[in-house]
């Protein structure tokens, strides 16, 4: 279970990178070296306990217990753990020279575990010095199959995927020469999420990492609402129920992976500073932005739209028919945080905002159809939108008018009763 969440770095108490929450709380290592040392410290604690409990009680037992406790908390350090096991080996040598043969066993175990302690972490469980990293090495070492990462990151004052801190190593493309220009990204989010750049579909590149996909969709929903989430709120969505420190550390890693482990066209959208994280969607083609722009043009046009706007509205409504914003997000949220956050509520609010924009377009189209003498053409759109937004009584009134003008008086009366409309 521990290995599923990826390796940890060297360090003392500060290296408690969250893998599984239980392991994180108990400070249990996930690398082979740390596991061997942990077993040794458990044996040392048990030996000390037996020494204290066996009459008349040997005070040396406290030494072994103290060694075990110190080693447990600093198990991923090399110098301290090596010293502790050499100390145990020295104690074994003293016991052996005093005439007790069991001391030789203690000496051998102490020396063996000192060799393990001084051994560096395997490459898969540590990061090379920062100046030696390349972009591909960073991504390969930090991304696991489910999008989790394991490298500790420091917060720069402002971080975007287009410009990292000057102290960081240049990415591979920069080191090789000119940075290639990014293709124009297209985002389709009404329905299932789809990301394309040119003729290439980038959706799978993101969906292969559920946590990263969850982060991107959540940020997209907040962008639809015109909001920039605080880092603390975003961290709580990722790992609810753990300490704030663990949330911040996990968020740093996932944001870095989102910036470095996906297609550059997608990564270029991610912006963050010390307090907030957001998507910068300027210059990106997206269906929600096109919808908002169309609603703005309809409002600017005034009382009645023209034929061109009516055609554009009809196409937009047809494309969005029976589709909701970020379809399937709830299942993804359940996979990432077991549905314990509030991300689904944010997505629901974004869906309502988009639905109200579509409702405004339906209203404009229905008024246009009524003005040109084709009220029946708007009935289907009005019915469908009222199923999504039953509180829009303005649409219900237009539906009543459409029914009356097409001779469907019984249905008009039924709509009046259903939506509690007064007789006009």
N, C-alpha and C positions, 0 to 999 in steps of 0.2 A: 504493500500500500504506500509506503514511503517513497519507493523508487518511482512511482507513477508521477509524482509532483516535481521531480527533478532534483538536482544536486544543490548543495549549499557551498558557501565560500568559507575560506579560512577566516578565523577571527574568534574573539571570545564571546562574551554575552551579546555583543552587537551583531553577531552573525545569525540570529534566529530568524532567518527568512522563512516566511510561512509556507510550509508544504501542506500537509494535512493539519487541521487546527489542533488535533490532539497531540500530534508529534511536535508541533510548534510550541504548545504550552509546556510539554514535558522536556523540551530541549533534546529530543532524541535525534542523533545524527542519521543520515541516510547513505553516507558513503561507506565502503568496506573498511577503510582505516578507522573511521570513527566508531563503527559498530564493534570492531575487535577491541578497541580501547575501552569502550563502554562495558563490554563483558568483563574486561580485566578489572575495572574499577568496582563493578558489582561483586566480583570475587574478593577483592580487597576489603570491601565493606563487610561482607559475610565473614571473612577471617577475623576482622576486628571485633565483630559482634560476638563470635564464638570465644575469642580470647577474654572478653569482658564477662561473659555469662558463665564460663566454666570456673568453678571454685578453685582457688580463692579469688579469681579475677585478676587478669594481667593488664595493668594500665597501658601497655604497649598497644592494646586494641584500639584505644582512642586515636593513636597515630595513624593506623590504617583507615579508620573511619574518616579522619580529617583529609587524608590523601585522596580517598574516594570522592568526597564531597567537592574538594577543590578541582580535581580532575574532571568531574561530571560537568561543572559549570564552564570549564575552559577546555573542553575536550577537543575542539578544532584548532587549538594553538599547538605549535610544535615545541617551542623551547620549554614551556612550563611543564607540559605532560612528559617530555623526555626527562627533565629533572626529577619529577615525581617518581618515575619508574626506576631511575638510577638510585634514588633514595631507598626504594623498596629493595633493589638488588643489594645495596650496601648493608641494609638490615639483615638480609639473608646471609650475606657473607659473614657478618658478625656472629650470627647464630651458629653457622657452620663451624667457625673457628673456635666457638665456645664448646664444641663437642656434640652439637645436635645435628645429625645428618639431614634433617628436614630443611635445614637452612640452604643446602645446595639446590633444592627444588625451587625455593623462593628466589635464590640468586639467578637461576636460569630463567625463570618466568619474568623477573624484573628486567633482565638484560634483553630478553626477546621482545617484551612490550616496549622497552625504550627504543629498540630499533624500529618498531612499528610507528611509535610516536614521532620519531625524527623524520620519517618518510613523508615527503610532500604529498598533498592530495593528488589523486589521479587527474590527468588533463580534463577529463569529462566533468570533474567536480570543482574546478577552479577556473578563474579567468586569468589570462596572461596579463603582464603589465600593460597599462593603457596605451603606451606609445607603440606597442607591438601589435595592436589589434587592427584587423581589417574589417570592413563591413560584413563580409561573408562569414568570417570567423566568429564575430560577435553574434550574428543571427543564428549560426549553427549551434553555438554553445548555449544560447539562451532560449531557444524555442523548443518546446517538447511537442508531442503529437497533438495535444489538445490546446495549444496556444499559451501554456503557462511558461513563465520564464524564471530564471534563478539568479540573475545578476543584480547586485545592489547598485542603485543609481543615485547620484546626487542631483538635487533640483537646481538648475540654472535659474537666473532671474527670469528669463523668458526662453521657452524652448519651442521651436517648430521643427518639422521634419526637413524644411528647406535650409535651415541654418542652425547648426549645432554650436555648442560652446567652442571657442577657439582652442581650448586646451585639449579637446578630443581629437583623436586621430582622424584624418580626412577619410571619407568613404572611398571605396575602390575606384569609382569612376572619376572622382576628383584627382586622385593620385596619378591616374593614367593620363590625364589631360583635361580636355574640355568636358563639362557636364552636359549630357544630352538633354535636349529640350523635352519637356513632358507633353504627352498627347492630351488633348481635351477629354476630360472625364465626363461621362454621362451616368446619372444616377436615376434609376427607376425604383421608387419605393412604394407606390400605390399598388398593392399586390405584394408578391414576394420581392425581396431586395435583389436588384440586378445592377452591377457595375460594369461599364464597358469603356474602353479607350481605343479609339479607332475601330478596328474589326475584332479586337481581342476582348473576350469576356473575362473580367477579373473577379467575378463573384466567388468562384471556387477558391481562389487564393485567400480570401478572407474567411469563408465559411469553413475551411479546413481547421481553423483555430476558433472554437466556440467562444472562448472568453474575449478574444479580440473582436469577433463579430458582434457579441453582446455590447461591448463598449462602443463600437462604431454606430450601431443602431440606436443605442441610448442617446449618444451625442447628436445623432441626426434628428431624433424626436425633440430634443431640447432646442435644436436649431429651428425647427418648424415653429416652436412656441416662442422664438425670439429670446431664448434664455441661454446663459452660460453657466453650467453647473459648477459649484464650488468643488475643490479637490476633496474636501472632507465628505461631501454628499456622494461623490462618485466612488470614493473608497468604500463607503458604507454599502453602496449597491453591489460592489464586487464581493466583499467578504463581510456581510452583516454578522454581528455578534462577537467579533474579535476585538482586540485592543486597537486603539487609534493608531498606535505606532506601527502595528502589523498592517493595518489598512493602508497607511501612507506608503510603507515600503512596497507592499504588493502592487499598489497603484503605479508607483514609479516604474516598476519593472514592466507592467503590462502596457503602459503608455510608450515606453521605449520600444517594446516589441511591436506595438501598433505602428510606430514611426519607421522602424527598421526592418520588420519582418513581412511586410506586405508590398504590393506593387507601389512604385514611387508616386504614381498618379493619385493613389489613395492616401499614401502617407503624407503627401503634401498638404492635405486638408487639416491635419492634426496640429493644433496650436495649444500651448499651455504656458502658464506662468506659475508663480508660487501659490496663487490662490484659486485660479480657475482653469478649466479645460474647455475647449470648444472646437467646432469645425468651422473652417473658413471656406465658405461656399461661393465666394465671388469668382466668376469665370467658369463655374461648373454648370453644365447643363443638367437640370433636374426637373422631374415632372411636378414636384410640389412648388418649385419656383415658377415654372410656367403657369401653373394654376393660379398662383398669387398674382402674377403679372396680368393674366387674363381678367381676373376679378377687378384689378385696378383699372384696366381699360374700360370695363363695363361701367364702373362707377363714374369715370370721367366722361363717358359718352352722354350721360344724362338720362332723360326719362325713358327713351325707347332705343333699343339697339338697332343696328342696321343688318342687312343680309349677310355681310361678311362675318360680323361678330356672331350672328346666329349660327352660321356654319361651323365656326371654330368652337362654339359652346357645344354644339351637337357632337362633334368629334371628341371633345374632352370628356363629355358625359358617357359616351360610348366606350372610350378607353378605360374609364374608371368604374364601369358598371359591375356591381357585385364583387368589388375588390376593396379591401381595407388596407390602410397604411401599415406597412411592415407586417404582413400576414405571417403568422406562425411565431411571433416574437415571444409569446407566453411560454411556448415549449422550450425555446432557447433559454429564457430566463430561469426556468425550472432546472435545466441542466447545469447552469452556471452557479446559481445560489439557492437552489431549491425553492424559488419563489418567495424568499423571505424579505426581499427588498420592496421598493416602491416604483421600480422601473416600469412595470406594466401599467401603473396609474399614469405615469408621464406619457407613455405611448397612447393610452386611452384618451388623454387630453388632446394630444396631437391629432388623433383620429377625429375627435369631435370638431377641432378647429378646421380640419380639411373638409369634413362633411358639411360644415356650415358654409364654407366657401363654395362647395358644389351646389348647396341649396340656393345660394344667391344666384348662381348661374342658371339653375332650373327656373327660379322665379323670373329672371330677365327673359329667358327663352319662352316661358309660358305667356308672359305679357306680350311678347312679340308675335307669337303664334295667334293669340287672341286678336291682336290688332289687324293682322292680315287675313282674318276670317278662317283660321284653321285651328280652333281650340282643341279639337280631338288629338292633334299631333303632340300636345303637351301632357296628355293624361298619363301615359306610361311613365314619363320622367317624374311627374308629381307623385304618383303612387309609390314608386320605388324610393324616392327621397323621404317621404313621410314614414316609411317603414324604418328608416334609419334614424330620423329626427322627428318623432311624433309631437315634439313641442313647437314645431314651426307652424303656427296657426295661419301665417300669411300664405303658406303653400296650400294648406287645407282650404282656405277661402278660394284660391285660384282653381283648385280641383272642383269645388262646388260649382263655380262659374262655368268651368269646362263641361261638367256633366249637364248643367241646365241648358247650355247652348247647343248641346248635342242631343237633347231630348231625353236624357237619363235622369228624370226627376227623382225616382226612388233612390238611386245611388247618391244623388245630391243630398237628400234627406238623411241617408245613412251616415254620410261623412259629417254632416252637421251634428248628429247625435254623438258620433264617435269622438269628435274633437271639441265637443261642447261649444259649438259656434252659435252665436245669436243670429236670429232671423234678420236678414237685411233686405 
